[in-house]
Amino acid sequence: MFNMQELSIDSVAHKFNQQAILNGVFINCKVGEVVGLLGRNGSGKSTLLKIIFGSIKADYKYLKLDNELISKGYLSSNISYLPQDNFIPNKLTVAVAIEIFCNTYKKELLKIKFIADNLNKKFREFSGGESRLLEALIIIYSDAEFILLDEPFSQLAPLLVDELKQHIKNLKPIKGFLITDHYYRSILDVSDRIILLHNGCNYQIQNTDDLILHGYLPDYKN
Ligand SMILES: Nc1ncnc2c1ncn2[C@@H]1O[C@H](COP(=O)(O)OP(=O)(O)OP(=O)(O)O)[C@@H](O)[C@H]1O
Protein backbone atom coordinates (compact mmCIF):
# COMPACT_ATOMS: atom_id res chain seq x y z
CA MET A 1 0.00 0.00 0.00
CA PHE A 2 1.18 3.55 -0.76
CA ASN A 3 2.61 5.02 2.39
CA MET A 4 1.35 8.59 2.71
CA GLN A 5 3.93 10.78 4.41
CA GLU A 6 2.38 12.31 7.50
CA LEU A 7 3.37 14.31 10.52
CA SER A 8 1.05 13.94 13.49
CA ILE A 9 0.98 14.91 17.12
CA ASP A 10 -1.54 13.50 19.51
CA SER A 11 -2.57 13.89 23.16
CA VAL A 12 -0.51 17.04 23.65
CA ALA A 13 -0.70 18.34 27.20
CA HIS A 14 1.30 21.26 28.48
CA LYS A 15 1.14 23.60 31.46
CA PHE A 16 3.06 26.76 32.21
CA ASN A 17 3.16 27.62 35.93
CA GLN A 18 0.26 25.24 36.72
CA GLN A 19 -1.87 26.78 33.98
CA ALA A 20 -2.99 24.30 31.31
CA ILE A 21 -2.23 25.73 27.87
CA LEU A 22 -2.76 22.61 25.76
CA ASN A 23 -4.90 19.74 26.88
CA GLY A 24 -5.41 16.72 24.59
CA VAL A 25 -4.55 18.46 21.33
CA PHE A 26 -4.35 16.39 18.15
CA ILE A 27 -3.13 17.71 14.84
CA ASN A 28 -1.85 16.06 11.68
CA CYS A 29 -0.50 17.16 8.32
CA LYS A 30 0.13 15.16 5.17
CA VAL A 31 2.41 15.89 2.26
CA GLY A 32 0.24 17.72 -0.26
CA GLU A 33 -1.72 19.78 2.24
CA VAL A 34 -1.54 23.08 4.06
CA VAL A 35 -3.06 22.98 7.53
CA GLY A 36 -3.91 26.39 8.98
CA LEU A 37 -3.76 26.84 12.74
CA LEU A 38 -5.81 29.72 14.16
CA GLY A 39 -6.45 30.85 17.71
CA ARG A 40 -6.60 33.91 19.91
CA ASN A 41 -3.51 35.49 21.42
CA GLY A 42 -2.17 33.16 24.05
CA SER A 43 -4.17 30.12 22.85
CA GLY A 44 -0.99 28.07 22.50
CA LYS A 45 -0.26 28.09 18.75
CA SER A 46 3.44 28.93 19.10
CA THR A 47 3.75 26.55 22.02
CA LEU A 48 2.32 23.73 19.89
CA LEU A 49 4.75 24.41 17.01
CA LYS A 50 7.67 24.59 19.48
CA ILE A 51 6.59 21.27 20.99
CA ILE A 52 6.53 19.67 17.53
CA PHE A 53 9.94 21.11 16.66
CA GLY A 54 11.31 20.17 20.06
CA SER A 55 12.31 23.54 21.48
CA ILE A 56 9.73 23.06 24.29
CA LYS A 57 9.40 19.71 26.03
CA ALA A 58 5.69 19.03 26.49
CA ASP A 59 4.36 17.50 29.69
CA TYR A 60 2.90 14.83 27.39
CA LYS A 61 2.82 14.24 23.66
CA TYR A 62 2.82 11.50 21.06
CA LEU A 63 4.70 12.75 17.98
CA LYS A 64 4.86 10.64 14.84
CA LEU A 65 6.56 11.11 11.49
CA ASP A 66 5.62 8.64 8.78
CA ASN A 67 4.18 6.32 11.44
CA GLU A 68 7.34 6.29 13.55
CA LEU A 69 7.48 7.83 17.01
CA ILE A 70 10.00 10.64 17.26
CA SER A 71 10.95 12.69 20.32
CA LYS A 72 11.90 16.04 18.76
CA GLY A 73 11.24 17.46 15.31
CA TYR A 74 14.65 19.10 15.06
CA LEU A 75 16.34 15.70 15.27
CA SER A 76 14.69 14.84 11.94
CA SER A 77 16.02 16.51 8.81
CA ASN A 78 12.46 16.20 7.55
CA ILE A 79 10.99 19.02 9.69
CA SER A 80 11.84 22.71 9.31
CA TYR A 81 10.49 25.49 11.51
CA LEU A 82 10.15 29.23 11.06
CA PRO A 83 9.92 30.67 14.59
CA GLN A 84 7.93 33.80 15.38
CA ASP A 85 11.12 35.84 15.92
CA ASN A 86 14.08 36.29 13.60
CA PHE A 87 16.45 33.35 13.79
CA ILE A 88 19.12 33.88 11.12
CA PRO A 89 22.14 35.70 12.63
CA ASN A 90 22.47 39.28 11.39
CA LYS A 91 26.01 38.90 10.15
CA LEU A 92 25.22 36.05 7.74
CA THR A 93 24.81 36.77 4.05
CA VAL A 94 21.80 35.41 2.17
CA ALA A 95 24.13 33.07 0.23
CA VAL A 96 25.57 31.55 3.42
CA ALA A 97 22.12 31.10 5.00
CA ILE A 98 20.95 29.31 1.85
CA GLU A 99 24.00 27.01 2.01
CA ILE A 100 23.08 26.05 5.57
CA PHE A 101 19.39 25.27 5.00
CA CYS A 102 18.83 24.53 1.33
CA ASN A 103 20.18 21.88 -0.93
CA THR A 104 17.43 19.98 -2.80
CA TYR A 105 15.41 23.06 -3.84
CA LYS A 106 18.28 25.55 -4.02
CA LYS A 107 17.95 26.01 -7.77
CA GLU A 108 14.28 27.01 -7.44
CA LEU A 109 15.11 29.38 -4.58
CA LEU A 110 17.83 31.11 -6.57
CA LYS A 111 15.31 31.84 -9.33
CA ILE A 112 13.45 34.23 -7.01
CA LYS A 113 14.51 37.73 -8.04
CA PHE A 114 14.76 39.22 -4.54
CA ILE A 115 17.04 36.35 -3.51
CA ALA A 116 19.15 36.43 -6.67
CA ASP A 117 19.60 40.22 -6.42
CA ASN A 118 20.69 40.13 -2.76
CA LEU A 119 22.85 37.05 -2.35
CA ASN A 120 25.84 38.90 -0.93
CA LYS A 121 23.93 41.15 1.45
CA LYS A 122 24.00 40.50 5.20
CA PHE A 123 20.75 40.02 7.10
CA ARG A 124 21.41 43.17 9.18
CA GLU A 125 21.22 45.22 5.96
CA PHE A 126 17.56 44.30 5.30
CA SER A 127 14.37 45.83 6.68
CA GLY A 128 12.32 43.80 9.19
CA GLY A 129 9.86 42.70 6.51
CA GLU A 130 12.57 41.89 3.98
CA SER A 131 14.50 39.67 6.39
CA ARG A 132 11.23 37.99 7.42
CA LEU A 133 10.49 37.24 3.75
CA LEU A 134 14.00 35.82 3.27
CA GLU A 135 13.77 33.64 6.38
CA ALA A 136 10.35 32.32 5.35
CA LEU A 137 11.56 31.53 1.81
CA ILE A 138 14.67 29.76 3.12
CA ILE A 139 12.53 27.58 5.41
CA ILE A 140 9.87 26.91 2.74
CA TYR A 141 12.59 25.87 0.26
CA SER A 142 14.63 23.96 2.86
CA ASP A 143 15.19 20.23 2.37
CA ALA A 144 12.49 19.19 4.86
CA GLU A 145 9.21 17.68 3.76
CA PHE A 146 7.24 19.20 6.64
CA ILE A 147 7.34 22.94 7.18
CA LEU A 148 6.13 24.67 10.36
CA LEU A 149 5.53 28.40 9.90
CA ASP A 150 4.83 30.68 12.88
CA GLU A 151 3.46 34.04 11.68
CA PRO A 152 5.23 34.15 8.30
CA PHE A 153 3.00 37.00 7.02
CA SER A 154 3.03 39.29 10.03
CA GLN A 155 5.64 41.83 8.92
CA LEU A 156 4.93 41.63 5.20
CA ALA A 157 3.20 44.17 2.96
CA PRO A 158 0.21 42.76 1.01
CA LEU A 159 2.13 42.09 -2.22
CA LEU A 160 4.76 40.08 -0.35
CA VAL A 161 2.06 38.14 1.53
CA ASP A 162 0.66 37.12 -1.86
CA GLU A 163 4.12 36.18 -3.12
CA LEU A 164 4.79 34.02 -0.07
CA LYS A 165 1.41 32.31 -0.41
CA GLN A 166 2.28 31.49 -4.02
CA HIS A 167 5.56 29.84 -2.97
CA ILE A 168 3.69 27.73 -0.41
CA LYS A 169 1.19 26.70 -3.09
CA ASN A 170 4.03 25.86 -5.52
CA LEU A 171 5.66 23.48 -3.03
CA LYS A 172 2.46 21.98 -1.64
CA PRO A 173 2.46 18.96 -3.99
CA ILE A 174 5.73 17.76 -2.44
CA LYS A 175 5.52 19.13 1.11
CA GLY A 176 3.15 19.44 4.07
CA PHE A 177 2.71 22.82 5.77
CA LEU A 178 1.47 23.67 9.24
CA ILE A 179 1.02 27.42 9.36
CA THR A 180 -0.28 29.96 11.86
CA ASP A 181 -0.80 33.69 11.55
CA HIS A 182 -3.25 36.40 12.61
CA TYR A 183 -3.71 37.35 8.94
CA TYR A 184 -6.55 34.89 9.06
CA ARG A 185 -7.85 35.65 5.56
CA SER A 186 -4.47 34.63 4.16
CA ILE A 187 -4.54 31.50 6.30
CA LEU A 188 -8.04 30.66 5.04
CA ASP A 189 -6.89 31.28 1.47
CA VAL A 190 -3.73 29.18 1.55
CA SER A 191 -4.98 26.29 3.74
CA ASP A 192 -6.79 23.09 2.82
CA ARG A 193 -8.00 22.61 6.40
CA ILE A 194 -8.31 24.87 9.41
CA ILE A 195 -7.77 23.90 13.03
CA LEU A 196 -8.71 26.31 15.80
CA LEU A 197 -6.98 26.17 19.16
CA HIS A 198 -9.34 27.29 21.91
CA ASN A 199 -9.41 26.55 25.64
CA GLY A 200 -6.49 24.17 25.18
CA CYS A 201 -8.34 21.99 22.63
CA ASN A 202 -8.37 21.71 18.84
CA TYR A 203 -11.51 22.23 16.75
CA GLN A 204 -11.97 21.42 13.05
CA ILE A 205 -13.25 24.54 11.30
CA GLN A 206 -15.48 24.27 8.22
CA ASN A 207 -16.34 27.92 7.62
CA THR A 208 -16.13 31.41 9.09
CA ASP A 209 -19.36 30.82 11.08
CA ASP A 210 -17.44 28.18 13.06
CA LEU A 211 -14.78 30.80 13.79
CA ILE A 212 -17.49 33.13 15.13
CA LEU A 213 -19.08 30.29 17.12
CA HIS A 214 -15.80 29.53 18.89
CA GLY A 215 -15.20 33.19 19.63
CA TYR A 216 -12.24 33.72 17.27
CA LEU A 217 -13.99 36.19 14.96
CA PRO A 218 -16.32 38.93 16.20
CA ASP A 219 -20.02 38.39 15.49
CA TYR A 220 -21.04 41.66 13.83
CA LYS A 221 -24.66 40.47 13.53
CA ASN A 222 -25.20 40.68 17.30
N1 LIG B 1 8.02 30.26 28.52
C1 LIG B 1 6.82 30.51 29.02
N2 LIG B 1 6.63 30.58 30.36
C2 LIG B 1 5.41 30.81 30.88
N3 LIG B 1 4.29 30.97 30.14
C3 LIG B 1 4.43 30.92 28.81
C4 LIG B 1 5.68 30.69 28.18
N4 LIG B 1 5.49 30.68 26.84
C5 LIG B 1 4.18 30.91 26.64
N5 LIG B 1 3.54 31.06 27.82
C6 LIG B 1 2.10 31.29 27.98
O1 LIG B 1 1.42 30.26 27.28
C7 LIG B 1 0.28 30.78 26.60
C8 LIG B 1 0.37 30.40 25.12
O2 LIG B 1 1.44 31.13 24.52
P1 LIG B 1 1.72 31.00 22.96
O3 LIG B 1 2.88 31.89 22.67
O4 LIG B 1 1.81 29.57 22.60
O5 LIG B 1 0.37 31.60 22.35
P2 LIG B 1 0.00 31.97 20.86
O6 LIG B 1 -1.30 31.33 20.55
O7 LIG B 1 1.14 31.66 19.94
O8 LIG B 1 -0.19 33.55 21.00
P3 LIG B 1 0.07 34.78 19.98
O9 LIG B 1 -0.96 34.65 18.90
O10 LIG B 1 -0.16 35.98 20.85
O11 LIG B 1 1.48 34.67 19.45
C9 LIG B 1 0.26 32.27 26.87
O12 LIG B 1 -0.67 32.53 27.90
C10 LIG B 1 1.66 32.59 27.37
O13 LIG B 1 1.66 33.62 28.29
Ligand as a Chemical Component Dictionary entry (heavy atoms), coordinates in Angstrom:
data_LIG
# 
_chem_comp.id                   LIG 
_chem_comp.type                 NON-POLYMER 
_chem_comp.pdbx_formal_charge   0 
_chem_comp.three_letter_code    LIG 
# 
loop_
_chem_comp_atom.comp_id 
_chem_comp_atom.atom_id 
_chem_comp_atom.alt_atom_id 
_chem_comp_atom.type_symbol 
_chem_comp_atom.charge 
_chem_comp_atom.model_Cartn_x 
_chem_comp_atom.model_Cartn_y 
_chem_comp_atom.model_Cartn_z 
_chem_comp_atom.pdbx_ordinal 
LIG N1  N1  N 0 8.021  30.259 28.521 1  
LIG C1  C1  C 0 6.818  30.511 29.019 2  
LIG N2  N2  N 0 6.629  30.583 30.357 3  
LIG C2  C2  C 0 5.412  30.811 30.884 4  
LIG N3  N3  N 0 4.291  30.973 30.140 5  
LIG C3  C3  C 0 4.427  30.921 28.811 6  
LIG C4  C4  C 0 5.676  30.691 28.178 7  
LIG N4  N4  N 0 5.491  30.683 26.835 8  
LIG C5  C5  C 0 4.180  30.912 26.641 9  
LIG N5  N5  N 0 3.543  31.059 27.825 10 
LIG C6  C6  C 0 2.101  31.290 27.984 11 
LIG O1  O1  O 0 1.419  30.264 27.280 12 
LIG C7  C7  C 0 0.284  30.784 26.598 13 
LIG C8  C8  C 0 0.371  30.402 25.124 14 
LIG O2  O2  O 0 1.435  31.126 24.517 15 
LIG P1  P1  P 0 1.718  31.002 22.961 16 
LIG O3  O3  O 0 2.878  31.890 22.673 17 
LIG O4  O4  O 0 1.810  29.572 22.597 18 
LIG O5  O5  O 0 0.369  31.597 22.351 19 
LIG P2  P2  P 0 0.001  31.974 20.855 20 
LIG O6  O6  O 0 -1.295 31.332 20.549 21 
LIG O7  O7  O 0 1.137  31.661 19.938 22 
LIG O8  O8  O 0 -0.191 33.551 20.999 23 
LIG P3  P3  P 0 0.073  34.782 19.979 24 
LIG O9  O9  O 0 -0.964 34.650 18.903 25 
LIG O10 O10 O 0 -0.156 35.984 20.845 26 
LIG O11 O11 O 0 1.483  34.670 19.450 27 
LIG C9  C9  C 0 0.262  32.274 26.873 28 
LIG O12 O12 O 0 -0.675 32.532 27.900 29 
LIG C10 C10 C 0 1.660  32.590 27.365 30 
LIG O13 O13 O 0 1.661  33.618 28.293 31 
# 
loop_
_chem_comp_bond.comp_id 
_chem_comp_bond.atom_id_1 
_chem_comp_bond.atom_id_2 
_chem_comp_bond.value_order 
_chem_comp_bond.pdbx_ordinal 
LIG N1  C1  SING 1  
LIG C1  N2  SING 2  
LIG C1  C4  DOUB 3  
LIG N2  C2  DOUB 4  
LIG C2  N3  SING 5  
LIG N3  C3  DOUB 6  
LIG C3  C4  SING 7  
LIG C3  N5  SING 8  
LIG C4  N4  SING 9  
LIG N4  C5  DOUB 10 
LIG C5  N5  SING 11 
LIG N5  C6  SING 12 
LIG C6  O1  SING 13 
LIG C6  C10 SING 14 
LIG O1  C7  SING 15 
LIG C7  C8  SING 16 
LIG C7  C9  SING 17 
LIG C8  O2  SING 18 
LIG O2  P1  SING 19 
LIG P1  O3  DOUB 20 
LIG P1  O4  SING 21 
LIG P1  O5  SING 22 
LIG O5  P2  SING 23 
LIG P2  O6  DOUB 24 
LIG P2  O7  SING 25 
LIG P2  O8  SING 26 
LIG O8  P3  SING 27 
LIG P3  O9  DOUB 28 
LIG P3  O10 SING 29 
LIG P3  O11 SING 30 
LIG C9  O12 SING 31 
LIG C9  C10 SING 32 
LIG C10 O13 SING 33 
# 
